[in-house]
Amino acid sequence: MNATPWLYALGVVVLVVGIAVSIALHELGHMVPAKLFGTKVTQYFIGFGRTLWSTRKGETECGVKAVPLGGYVKIVGMLPPNKGDDPGTVRKSNTGMFTQLAFDARSAEYEHVTPEDEPRLFYRLPWWKKAIVMAGGPVVNLVIAFILFAALFMTIPSQNVENATTTVETVSDCAIPAAEAGRKCTAADPVTPAKQAGLTPGDTITSFNGTPISSWDQLTDLIRANGDSPATIEYVRDGAEQKVTVNTSVQPRPTKTDPDKVERVGFLGVSPYVPAQREDLGFAVATMGDMTVSTVKAIGSLPEKMVEVTKAAFGAERGQDTPMSPVGASRVAGELTSAEGATWSDRVFSVGLLLAGLNLFLGLFNLIPLLPLDGGHIAGALWEGLRNAIARLRRRPIPGPVDVAKMLPVAYAVGAVLLVMGIILVYTDIVNPVRLT
């Protein structure tokens, strides 16, 4: 029996379950501190839409809904009443669409609030407790990401290019431009200098144009700087020292500082042997730091990338660095687990790394200071704290809580944009998915 379909399905299921667990823990990150601070939490659900299953734990209904695209915790009293109004009563006269939006939201918020609930409403919390409750979800995702990074790197041997040796692992048959990487050689492609020189896998390069080689990074710099000039290469093969002279060629290659930029540099056509090894905690911290920077940049370029995804939805070529929905990520997980020649360690490592990256993205994305994202509520709480501090310094009365209801038009607009983005991503991931090959 062909095991590939089963391995593909396994990867999909593992990632879907991993995303569901991550969402559940994200919402727990909100609910636990909210309950610890005494606020009333009436609902804790994974998904949206029709309820598939639910149970009641004390005053909180917990359950699963039909559409597994997120989750929510219902914390009572997120919106404060209008200034001067009774908390259970909202104004009856409103003018303007935006005012009406706030009026309707407040009406829904206080529809089931009883006098006994009044001391436990969320808006009554100090600003710093509000910030902790709203930051709890994203922080949980960041913690999950770090735990996964640390567990993967510290328990499963992996290849880290920083550990590259000066021993050749592969010799390219032809020189293919970086923009066409991955395709097979054709008769029109020039033979690589390494192939012409007779270098083979297992050769250990010891010298380049008279310069002793101590690291692969050093060798790369020397090759790139050599242009199309002659190069005398000394190497050890089967314990015997050998020497060969060959002209390096000039090929377009990504710059060392920015992989998205290309420059014409010297080219030999060899890649190093990188031993698989376990890393320490410091490596996991550094890796998460690097990926955090990359993720922040990716979030910043999201509008531009969404244009690419939209074009791909109508037949344009889709780049591997474009954003994906959970549907696309699940397909990638399936490809990773069903890849030919992959070991079980490879499968666990690759899918775990994918799930860690998704948690990192979810945590950072939710910190964007716009409603309805968690970062919007955090920003409101921080502004409340700053406003109160300024009032104390000026010996003025402490202002009331920040009224996030005034930002509901922004929340609805951002929510609509996110919904459209989600639909486009899911559709494109079905008709034109990101593929690893």
C-alpha positions in Angstrom: 0.0 0.0 0.0 1.3 3.5 -0.9 1.9 5.3 2.4 2.2 8.8 0.9 -1.6 9.7 1.1 -1.7 8.6 4.7 1.4 10.6 5.5 0.0 13.6 3.7 -3.3 13.3 5.7 -1.3 12.9 8.9 0.5 16.2 8.3 -2.8 18.0 7.7 -4.4 16.6 10.8 -1.5 17.3 13.0 -1.3 20.9 11.9 -5.1 21.5 12.1 -5.1 20.0 15.7 -2.0 22.1 16.5 -3.7 25.3 15.3 -6.9 24.4 17.2 -4.9 23.9 20.5 -3.0 27.1 19.9 -6.3 29.0 19.5 -7.7 27.4 22.6 -4.7 28.3 24.7 -4.7 31.8 23.2 -8.3 32.3 24.5 -7.3 30.8 27.9 -4.6 33.4 28.0 -7.4 36.0 28.1 -9.8 34.1 30.3 -7.5 33.0 33.1 -6.3 36.5 34.1 -9.8 37.9 33.6 -11.2 35.4 36.1 -8.3 36.0 38.5 -9.1 39.7 38.5 -12.7 39.0 39.3 -14.4 39.9 36.0 -17.4 37.9 34.8 -16.7 35.6 31.9 -19.8 34.1 30.4 -18.5 32.2 27.3 -15.3 30.5 26.1 -15.6 29.1 22.6 -13.4 27.7 19.9 -14.7 28.6 16.4 -17.6 30.7 15.3 -21.1 30.1 14.0 -23.4 27.3 15.2 -22.6 25.6 18.4 -21.6 21.9 18.0 -21.0 21.1 21.6 -20.9 23.0 24.9 -20.9 22.5 28.7 -21.1 24.9 31.6 -18.3 25.4 34.1 -19.7 27.6 36.8 -20.9 30.8 35.2 -18.9 30.2 32.0 -20.2 28.2 29.0 -17.4 26.4 27.2 -17.7 24.8 23.8 -16.9 24.3 20.1 -18.6 26.0 17.2 -18.9 24.9 13.6 -16.5 27.3 11.8 -12.9 26.6 13.2 -11.5 30.0 12.3 -10.5 31.4 15.6 -12.2 31.6 19.0 -13.5 34.1 21.6 -14.0 34.7 25.3 -17.0 36.8 26.3 -15.9 39.1 29.1 -18.8 41.2 30.5 -18.5 45.0 30.5 -15.9 45.6 27.9 -17.6 48.8 26.9 -18.2 51.5 29.6 -21.5 53.3 29.7 -21.8 56.8 28.4 -20.3 59.3 30.8 -22.9 60.3 33.4 -25.3 57.4 32.5 -26.4 54.6 34.7 -24.4 51.5 33.7 -27.6 49.6 32.9 -29.2 52.4 30.9 -27.9 53.8 27.6 -29.0 57.0 25.9 -32.2 56.9 23.9 -31.4 59.6 21.5 -28.5 59.3 19.0 -27.5 61.1 15.9 -25.2 59.8 13.2 -24.2 56.3 12.0 -21.1 56.0 14.2 -23.0 57.1 17.3 -25.7 54.6 16.5 -23.1 51.8 16.2 -21.8 52.6 19.7 -25.3 52.8 21.0 -26.3 49.4 19.6 -23.0 47.8 20.9 -23.6 49.3 24.4 -27.2 48.1 24.4 -26.1 44.5 23.5 -23.4 44.7 26.1 -25.7 45.6 29.0 -28.7 43.6 28.0 -28.0 40.8 30.4 -26.0 42.8 33.0 -27.6 42.6 36.5 -26.9 44.9 39.4 -24.9 42.1 41.0 -22.5 42.1 38.0 -21.8 45.8 38.3 -18.6 45.5 40.5 -17.3 42.8 38.1 -17.5 44.6 34.8 -14.3 44.7 32.7 -14.2 48.5 32.2 -13.9 48.9 36.0 -10.5 47.2 36.1 -7.4 49.3 36.6 -5.7 50.0 33.2 -2.8 47.7 34.0 -5.1 44.8 34.7 -6.9 45.4 31.4 -3.6 45.4 29.6 -2.7 42.1 31.2 -6.0 40.4 30.3 -5.8 41.5 26.6 -2.1 40.8 26.3 -2.6 37.3 27.7 -3.6 35.7 24.4 -0.7 36.9 22.2 1.8 36.2 25.0 0.5 32.6 25.2 1.2 32.3 21.4 4.7 33.7 21.8 5.3 31.3 24.7 4.1 28.3 22.6 6.4 29.4 19.7 9.4 29.6 22.0 8.6 26.2 23.7 8.3 24.6 20.2 11.6 26.2 19.0 13.5 25.2 22.1 12.0 21.6 22.1 12.8 21.1 18.4 16.3 22.5 18.3 17.4 20.9 21.6 16.0 17.4 21.0 16.1 16.8 17.2 19.4 17.0 15.4 19.1 19.6 12.5 21.3 21.2 10.0 22.4 24.8 10.8 24.3 26.6 8.0 26.4 28.3 10.6 27.9 24.8 11.3 28.9 24.3 7.7 32.3 22.5 7.3 34.8 23.1 4.5 34.0 19.7 3.0 32.1 19.6 -0.2 28.7 17.8 -0.1 27.4 18.5 -3.6 28.8 19.7 -6.9 26.4 21.4 -9.3 26.4 20.1 -12.9 25.5 23.5 -14.4 25.2 27.1 -13.5 21.5 28.1 -13.1 20.5 31.7 -12.3 19.2 32.3 -8.8 15.8 33.4 -10.1 15.4 29.9 -11.7 16.7 27.9 -8.8 15.1 24.4 -8.6 14.9 23.6 -12.3 16.9 20.9 -14.0 20.0 21.6 -16.2 19.6 22.1 -19.9 22.1 21.9 -22.8 22.1 25.7 -22.8 23.3 26.0 -19.2 27.1 26.3 -18.8 29.0 23.6 -16.8 30.1 24.9 -13.4 33.7 25.6 -12.7 33.7 23.0 -9.9 32.6 20.3 -12.4 35.3 21.4 -14.8 37.9 21.2 -12.1 36.8 17.6 -11.2 35.8 18.4 -7.6 33.7 15.7 -6.0 31.6 15.3 -2.9 33.8 14.5 0.1 36.7 16.8 -1.0 37.8 19.1 1.8 39.0 22.5 0.5 42.1 23.7 2.4 43.2 26.7 0.3 41.9 29.2 -2.3 44.4 31.2 -4.3 47.0 30.6 -1.5 44.7 31.7 1.4 44.2 28.9 4.0 40.5 28.1 4.4 39.2 27.9 8.0 35.4 28.2 7.3 32.9 27.8 4.5 31.8 31.4 5.0 35.4 32.5 4.4 35.6 30.4 1.2 32.3 31.8 0.0 33.6 35.4 0.3 36.8 34.5 -1.6 34.9 32.9 -4.4 32.4 35.8 -4.7 35.2 38.3 -4.8 37.2 36.3 -7.5 34.8 37.2 -10.4 35.8 35.3 -13.5 39.5 35.2 -12.7 41.6 32.0 -12.3 41.4 30.2 -8.9 43.9 27.8 -7.5 42.1 25.4 -5.2 43.9 23.0 -2.8 41.9 20.2 -1.3 42.2 16.8 0.4 40.7 13.7 -1.1 41.0 10.3 0.6 43.8 11.7 2.7 45.9 12.9 -0.2 46.5 16.6 -0.9 45.6 17.8 -4.4 45.6 21.1 -6.4 43.6 22.3 -9.4 43.3 25.7 -11.2 40.1 26.8 -12.8 38.4 30.0 -13.8 35.4 30.9 -11.6 32.4 32.2 -13.5 30.2 35.2 -12.8 26.6 34.5 -11.9 23.7 36.5 -10.4 23.4 35.4 -6.8 21.5 36.8 -3.7 23.5 39.3 -1.6 24.6 38.1 1.8 22.9 41.0 3.6 19.5 40.8 1.7 18.4 37.6 0.1 15.8 39.5 -2.0 18.5 41.5 -3.8 20.8 40.0 -6.5 24.3 40.8 -7.5 26.7 39.4 -10.0 29.6 37.6 -8.2 32.1 34.9 -8.6 30.7 31.4 -8.7 32.2 27.9 -8.3 29.3 25.5 -7.9 29.7 23.7 -4.7 27.8 23.4 -1.4 29.1 22.4 2.0 28.5 19.4 4.2 26.5 20.5 7.2 26.4 18.0 10.0 23.1 17.5 11.8 23.4 18.3 15.5 21.3 19.4 18.5 21.5 23.0 19.5 21.4 24.7 22.9 18.9 27.1 24.5 20.8 30.1 23.4 20.4 29.0 19.7 16.7 28.7 20.2 16.5 32.2 21.7 18.6 33.6 18.9 16.5 31.8 16.2 13.3 33.1 17.7 14.7 36.6 17.8 15.7 36.4 14.1 12.3 35.0 13.2 10.6 37.7 15.2 12.3 40.4 13.1 11.5 38.5 9.9 7.8 38.1 11.0 7.5 41.8 11.8 8.8 42.7 8.4 6.4 40.2 6.8 3.5 41.8 8.7 4.7 45.2 7.4 4.7 43.9 3.8 1.3 42.2 4.1 -0.6 44.7 1.9 1.9 44.3 -0.9 1.9 40.5 -0.5 -1.9 40.4 -0.6 -1.8 42.1 -4.0 0.5 39.2 -5.2 -1.9 36.6 -3.7 -4.9 38.3 -5.3 -3.1 38.1 -8.7 -2.3 34.5 -8.0 -6.0 33.8 -7.4 -6.5 34.7 -11.1 -3.7 32.6 -12.5 -0.5 34.6 -11.9 2.5 32.7 -10.5 2.5 32.5 -6.7 5.6 33.1 -4.7 6.6 30.8 -1.9 7.0 33.8 0.5 3.3 34.9 0.1 1.0 34.6 3.1 -1.2 31.5 3.6 -4.5 30.7 5.4 -4.7 27.7 7.7 -5.8 25.8 4.5 -2.6 26.6 2.8 -0.5 25.9 5.9 -2.2 22.5 6.2 -1.3 21.6 2.6 2.3 22.6 3.2 2.3 20.4 6.4 1.0 17.5 4.2 3.8 18.0 1.7 6.4 18.1 4.5 5.2 14.8 6.1 4.9 13.0 2.7 8.1 14.2 1.2 10.1 11.4 -0.4 13.0 10.2 1.7 12.0 12.2 4.8 12.6 10.5 8.2 10.2 10.7 11.1 12.6 13.2 12.7 12.4 15.3 9.6 8.6 15.2 9.6 8.3 16.1 13.3 10.9 18.9 13.0 9.4 20.5 9.9 5.8 20.4 11.0 6.7 21.5 14.5 8.7 24.4 13.0 5.8 25.4 10.8 3.5 25.4 13.9 6.0 27.5 15.9 6.1 30.0 13.0 2.3 30.2 12.9 2.1 30.9 16.6 4.8 33.5 16.4 2.9 35.2 13.6 -0.4 35.0 15.4 1.1 36.4 18.6 2.8 39.4 16.9 -0.1 40.1 14.5 -2.6 40.3 17.4 -0.4 43.0 19.0 -1.1 45.4 16.1 -2.7 48.4 17.9 -6.0 48.3 16.0 -9.4 47.0 17.1 -10.7 44.4 16.9 -7.2 42.9 17.5 -5.9 42.5 21.0 -3.4 45.2 20.4 -6.2 47.7 20.0 -7.5 47.0 23.5 -4.0 47.0 24.9 -3.4 50.4 23.3 -6.6 51.7 24.9 -5.5 50.5 28.3 -2.1 52.0 28.0 -3.6 55.3 26.9 -5.9 55.2 29.9 -2.9 54.7 32.2 -1.0 57.5 30.5 -4.0 59.8 30.7 -4.5 59.0 34.4 -0.8 59.7 35.2 -0.9 63.1 33.4 -4.1 64.0 35.4 -2.3 63.1 38.7 0.7 65.2 37.8 -1.5 68.1 37.0 -3.6 67.4 40.1 -6.7 67.1 38.0 -9.6 64.6 38.5 -8.9 61.2 37.2 -10.7 60.7 33.8 -13.1 57.9 33.4 -12.1 54.7 31.5 -11.2 54.9 27.8 -14.4 54.4 25.8 -13.4 51.8 23.1 -16.9 52.0 21.7 -15.9 55.2 20.0 -13.4 53.1 17.9 -16.0 50.6 16.8 -16.2 52.0 13.3 -12.4 51.3 13.0 -13.0 47.9 14.4 -15.7 47.1 11.9 -13.6 48.4 9.0 -10.5 46.4 10.1 -12.7 43.3 10.7 -14.1 43.6 7.2 -10.6 43.9 5.7 -9.5 40.8 7.7 -12.5 38.9 6.5 -11.9 39.7 2.9 -8.2 38.9 3.3 -9.2 35.5 4.8 -11.5 34.7 1.9 -8.9 35.6 -0.7 -6.3 33.5 1.1 -8.5 30.5 1.5 -9.6 30.6 -2.2 -6.1 31.1 -3.5 -4.8 28.3 -1.3 -7.3 26.0 -3.0 -6.8 27.0 -6.6 -3.2 28.1 -6.6 -1.5 26.9 -3.4 2.1 27.5 -2.2 4.1 24.4 -3.1 7.4 23.3 -1.7 8.7 21.9 -5.1 
